Amino acid sequence: MKKVLFFFSFVILALILSAATCGPKNYKGPDDPENCAPACQKLRDMGCEEGEDLVNHDGTRITCEEWCVDTLKEGHGLNPTHILKEEVDTCEEIEDGRE
């Protein structure tokens, strides 16, 4: 009986651990790399720092567009489509789409 209980406990624990590591968290919708450029431009037009170039650890600069596409390719959910929605008019509303 103890072996059966141990086996079922092990299976349940394995399922819980595998489910906890599946997919990006807080994913809200489609991540379309073709929307990175217009989303970054909208961020710059609104004056959001997220639209500005980033400095890598080696001192080189990467544009918002490059960072967006690279991040999506790595499987992280950014949802640039959310930024393009008409109801997103301020920098603070960007975070609402990632929650």
N, C-alpha and C positions, 0 to 999 in steps of 0.2 A: 504493500500500500504506500509506503514512504517513497518508493521508486516512482510510482505513478504520479504522486503529488509533486515530487521534485521535477519530473518531466514536464508536467503541465505548467508549473511555475516558470521553468526555463523557457518554454515556448511563449508564454505570455510576456515575459520580460524581453525576449528577443523581438517580438512584434512591437512592443512599446518603443524600444530603442530604434528600430528601423523606421517607424513612423515619424519619430521626432527629427530625423535627419533628411526627410524627403522635401525637395524643392525649396525655392526661396520663400522666406517668410514675408508676410504682409503683401503678397502679390495681389494686385487689384485689377489686372486686365492685360490686354495685349501689349507686348513690348515690340514696337515696330521701329527698327533701326532707321528706316527712311524718314521717320518723324523726328529724329534727333536734331537735324539742322534747323527746321522751323521752330522746334521747341526751344533750342538754345537762343535763337534770335529773339523769340518772345521774352525769354528770361532777361536778355540784355536790354530789350526795349522797356521792360518794367523796372529795370535797375537792380535786378537780383544778382547777388554775387555768384550764385550757381551758374550763371551764364558766362562768367569770365574765364579766362585761361587759368589753368592750374600749373603749378611748378612741381615737377617730379623730384624724387629724392636726389637725382644726379644733377639737378639744376636746369634741365631742359623743360620747355613749356609744352603743354598739351592743350588743345582747344577743347571747349565744352563738347563740340560735336565728336571729336575723336574719343574723348573720355566716355561719352554716352554710348557710342557704338561698341567700343571695347568692353565696357561693363556689361552690356547686353549679351555680347558674344560669350562672356564668362558665365552667363546664366543668372545674373543678378537682376531682379525685377526693378526697373526704374519707372516704366510706364510714361514715356514722353508724350503719348497720346493724351494723357490726362492734362498735361500742361497746355495743350492746344485748345482745350475746351473753352468755350466762351465764358463760363462762370468762373474761370480762374483769372482774376485780374490783379492779384497782389502776390507778393513773394510768400506771405504766410499761408496762402491757400495751396501752395505747392505741396507742403507737408501733409495736408489733409488727404491727398491722393495716395500717400504711401502708408497710411495707418491701417 
